[in-house]
Amino acid sequence: MVYANRVAAGRALAKSLGHLRLANPLVLGLPRGGVPVAAAVADALDGELDILLVRKLGVPWQPELAMGAIGEGGAKVLNSDVLATTKVSAEQLAVVERHERAELARRATVLRGGRERTALRGRTVVIVDDGMATGATAAAACRVARTEGAARVVVAVPVAAPESMRRLGATADEVVCPSVPADLGGVGAAYADFHQLSDREVTDLLHW
């Protein structure tokens, strides 16, 4: 399955999430790529839209390969399989984490613009990204949502690798994905338009 763009992917994904409409869901997009998908989902479900900031910890010499992820509130998830295979040292991991925590703080300032985060306590939370390769980023987002008291945590993505579906199945209350190819290759392969979004594109979608 190839989606025209992230908005089209969000509309397709929303068709699998209709059962959540009556729960007054809080739809949390993972910036930047997950926000257009989340905006389309929130619109279809009449849900509330916000963002949840997480950052992938990429292997130093292969940044697209996630050895873990960090999130707001100090959350951190490590992918032990990737760490073992790549033999990334503790020092190398620490350097990447420091860099990504600085970027997390920058994005919080730029994307939120001083706006308070929507409270998650007691809410049905739908965490949305444009796809999952390893699932590390979504797992970190789930950890943030749990820590902040979400009543139910749903992960919803348009495309995912089987490995990431298994990983998130043990982390989220529900994982929804209409396309799980046996060999994903990369999330971008599922999109005709997979351009890198700017901060401005994200804030425009959020209407803040």
N, C-alpha and C positions, 0 to 999 in steps of 0.2 A: 504494500500500500504506500503510495506517495501522495503527500498532502501538498496543496498549492502553496500554502504559507502557514504561519502559526495560528492566525485567526481561523482559517478553515479547519485546522487540526482541532482547535478548541471547540468549534461548533460540532464537529464529528464526535469528539470526546463527550460532550454534554449529553448526547443521546444515550450514553451508558450510565448517566448519573441522575436520571429523572427521579429515582427513588429517594434522593436526598432533598428534594425541593421543599418538602414540608418541615424539614429539620432546621430551616433558616440557616443554611450553611455559611460559614465564613471561608471564602475562597482565598487562599494564600498563594500568590505567584512567586516563583523563585527567580529573582532578577539575574540577568536581564531577560533571557529567552523565554522563561516561563510566564512572563507577565501578559503578553498578548493572548496566550492560550488561556490563562486564568481569567482575563477580562471577558473573553467570549463565553467561558463556562459560567461565570457569575451572572452575566447578562441572561443566559438561557435559563438559569435556575432561580432568577430573582434573588440571588445571594449577595452578601456583602463582600467587597473586594479589598484586599490589603496585600502587602508583600511580607515575605519572611526571608531575612538575609542569611544566606549561607555561602560558603566559598569552598570550592574543591581544592584539595591539596594534591597538586599534580606532581608526578615523578619529575625530578629536575631536568632530566634529558629527554623526557617524553611527557610534556605538560598536560596533554589530553588524557593521559592515563591516571586515574584517581587512585592515590594511595590512602586517601581518607578525605574528610571534609570537616569544616568547622561552621558553627552557627552562632547566632545571637545568644547572649546569656552564658557564653563560655562553653557551649556544647562542642564536643569533638568525637568523631567516629573514625576509626582507622580500619583500613582494608588489609588484614593480616596476610592474605594470599598474595596481594600485589607487593607488599613490603618484603615478603619472603622471596618472591621470584626475582625482584629487581635488586635486592640487597641494599636498599637505601639505608644509610647510617642514621643514627639518632641525631647527629649534628646536622646532616643534610635536611632531615625532616624538620628540625627546629628552625632552620633558616627559611624554609618554605612557609612554615606556620606563621612566623613573625611577619613575613611579607603579606600573607593573605589576611592576617588580623588587621593590619594597617589598611588594606583595601576594604575590608568589611566596615571599618569605622568611617572611611571616606564615603562609601556608598550610603551608609546610614545618614550621614549629613546631607549628601546631595539628593538622594531619592526621597527621604522623609522631609527634608527642609524644616526640621524642628517639630514636625507633627508627631504626636504621641502614637505609639503602636496600639492597635486594637486589642483589647483584652481577649485572651483565648479561653479563660476559665469557664468551664461548663458548656463550651460551644462544640458543635460538630464542625471540625476543621477539615477542609479539603486542600491538600498540598498539591500544587500543580507545577509541572515543569514541561519543557518541550520534548523531553525524552529521557530515558535512563539507560546508560551503558553498564556501569558497575552498581549503581544505586547508592553510592556513598553519600552523595549530596542530599538525596531525599531522606536517607536514614538519619543524617544530622538534623534535618528539618523536623523529622518525627520526634527526635529527642528533645528539641526545643519546645515543640507543641506539648509533649507529655509533661515536661518540667513546668510549663506555665498553666497546667491544669485543664487542657482540652478534654472534653468528655468522650469524644470519638475522633480518631485520626484516620482519614482516608487519603491515600496517595492516588492521584489520577494523572496519567500521562498518555499521549497519543501513540507512543511507540516505546518498546523496551526490549532489552535482551532477556532471555529466559533466566539467566543467573541473577539479574537484578530483581526480577519478579519473585524468585525464591527468597532472596535476601529480605525484601520489603514485606513479604508475607509473614515473616517472623517479627516484624517491627510495627507495622501498621495494623489497624483493625480491619481494613479492607484495602485492596489494591485493584484499581480499575485501569485496564489498558486494552484498547481494541486491536492492537497490532503487536504481536510478539514473534518476530521472525527468528528462525533457528540460528541464523548467522546475521546479526545486526550490522556488524562492521563499524558503523558510526551513526549517530543520531541524524546528522545532516543528510544522510542518504535517503531519509524518509521525506525530505522536503524539496520541492522545486525551488523555493525561495527560502534560504536559511541564512540571511544576512545578519551580521553582528549589529545588534540594536545599540543605539546611543542612549545615554542617560535621559536626554530630552524625550525620546520616543517613549520611554518607560513612564516618566512623570506625566506626559500627555495622556497616556492610557489610564492613569490613576485619577486624573482630574483633580489633582491637589493644587 
